[in-house]
Amino acid sequence: MKNKIFFCTALAIISLFFPACSSVQQTSEKERQKNNSGEVKDSLYVFDQASVKDTAQNAALQPKPEVQNTEVTFYLIQIGAFSTKESANEFANSSRTKIQDEITVSFKSDVNLYVVQLAEHYTSHDEAEKERDILWKIPEFKDAWIVSEQK
C-alpha cells in the first residue's frame, strides 16, 4: 500500500510539473520570431559591440561645426585706373600735391590695370562714402569710387 501511495503521489507531482515545463517552452517559442530568411531569432535585442574604427567612421559622418568666415571686408577709395604704370605714377604724383592723404599705386591682375587708391582702409561703407564725397568737390577726383576688398 505504501508503494501505491508513493507511486500515486509521484505521478501527481509529475503530472503537475510536466505541463508547467511545457508551458514555459511554449512561451519561449512565442517570443521568437522568424526573419526574412526563415531563421528563428529571439525577440530580445542585444546591443552590438562598436569597434573604435566604427566609432571613428561615425564621427567622420557627423556634420562639422561651421567655421566662421574670418575674412574682413574693408573699403578703399580708388581715384584712378591706368593701363600703364607710368601713367598711374604720374597721376598719383599729381594727386599728392592736391590732397594730404597717402596714395598708393598697385597692379590688379583681375582687371589688368594699375590702380591709384587712397592708402586708408575704411571698415564701413558709410565712412568711405563720406571721404569720397569730400574728394568729389575737387575736379580731378570727381570720378573717385569705392571698392571693397576682403582680407
C-alpha positions in Angstrom: 0.0 0.0 0.0 2.9 2.3 0.8 4.2 1.8 -2.7 0.8 2.6 -4.3 0.6 5.9 -2.3 4.2 6.8 -3.2 3.5 5.9 -6.9 0.3 8.0 -7.0 1.9 10.9 -5.3 4.9 10.8 -7.6 2.5 10.6 -10.6 0.5 13.5 -9.3 3.7 15.6 -8.9 5.0 14.7 -12.3 1.7 15.5 -13.9 1.6 18.9 -12.3 5.2 19.7 -13.1 5.2 18.5 -16.8 2.5 20.9 -18.0 4.3 23.7 -16.3 7.5 22.9 -18.2 5.6 22.6 -21.4 4.0 26.0 -20.8 7.5 27.6 -20.3 8.6 26.0 -23.6 5.6 27.3 -25.5 6.1 30.8 -24.1 9.7 30.8 -25.2 8.7 29.7 -28.7 6.1 32.6 -28.8 8.8 35.1 -28.0 10.8 34.0 -31.0 10.2 35.3 -34.5 11.3 34.5 -38.0 13.3 36.9 -40.1 13.1 37.1 -43.9 15.5 34.1 -44.5 13.4 31.9 -42.2 15.9 31.8 -39.3 14.5 31.9 -35.8 15.6 34.9 -33.8 15.0 35.8 -30.2 12.9 38.9 -29.8 15.4 40.1 -27.2 17.9 42.6 -28.8 21.4 42.6 -27.6 23.4 45.7 -28.5 26.3 45.1 -30.8 29.8 45.9 -29.7 31.0 49.0 -31.6 34.6 49.0 -32.6 36.9 52.0 -32.4 37.0 52.1 -36.2 33.2 52.2 -36.4 33.1 55.0 -33.9 35.7 57.0 -35.8 33.8 56.5 -39.1 30.5 57.6 -37.4 32.3 60.7 -36.1 33.5 61.5 -39.6 29.9 61.4 -40.8 28.7 63.9 -38.2 28.3 67.4 -39.6 31.3 69.6 -38.9 30.7 72.8 -37.0 30.6 75.7 -39.3 33.8 77.7 -39.3 33.1 81.4 -39.2 34.4 83.4 -42.0 37.4 85.2 -40.7 37.8 87.4 -43.7 37.1 91.1 -43.1 35.6 93.4 -45.7 37.1 96.8 -45.9 36.6 99.7 -48.3 39.1 101.7 -50.3 38.6 104.9 -52.4 40.0 104.5 -55.9 40.8 107.7 -57.7 42.2 106.3 -61.0 42.9 103.2 -63.1 45.5 103.1 -65.9 46.9 100.6 -68.4 50.5 101.6 -67.8 52.5 102.0 -64.6 54.0 105.3 -65.8 50.5 106.9 -66.3 49.4 105.6 -62.9 52.5 107.0 -61.2 52.2 110.4 -63.0 48.6 110.7 -61.8 49.5 109.7 -58.2 52.3 112.3 -58.0 50.0 115.0 -59.4 47.3 114.0 -56.9 49.6 114.1 -53.9 50.0 117.8 -54.4 46.2 118.3 -54.2 45.3 116.2 -51.2 47.1 115.3 -48.0 46.0 111.6 -48.0 48.6 108.9 -48.7 48.2 107.5 -52.2 49.2 104.0 -53.4 49.7 102.5 -56.9 49.2 98.8 -57.4 48.6 96.3 -60.2 45.3 94.5 -60.1 45.6 91.3 -62.2 41.9 90.6 -62.2 41.3 93.8 -64.2 44.8 94.1 -65.7 45.1 97.7 -64.7 47.3 99.8 -62.4 45.0 101.4 -59.8 45.6 104.6 -57.8 43.9 104.4 -54.4 44.0 106.2 -51.1 46.0 104.1 -48.6 43.5 104.4 -45.8 41.1 101.4 -45.4 37.6 102.0 -44.1 35.7 99.4 -42.1 32.3 100.7 -43.1 30.9 101.8 -46.5 29.4 104.9 -44.9 32.8 106.1 -43.7 34.3 105.6 -47.2 31.3 107.4 -48.8 31.9 110.5 -46.6 35.6 110.7 -47.6 34.7 110.1 -51.3 32.1 112.9 -51.1 34.8 115.3 -49.9 37.1 114.2 -52.8 34.3 114.8 -55.3 34.4 118.5 -54.6 37.9 118.6 -56.2 37.5 118.5 -60.0 40.4 115.9 -60.6 38.6 113.4 -58.3 35.0 113.8 -59.5 35.2 110.1 -60.7 36.5 108.6 -57.4 34.7 105.5 -56.4 34.6 103.0 -53.6 36.0 99.4 -54.0 35.7 96.6 -51.4 38.3 94.0 -50.6 38.4 91.1 -48.2 41.4 90.1 -46.1 
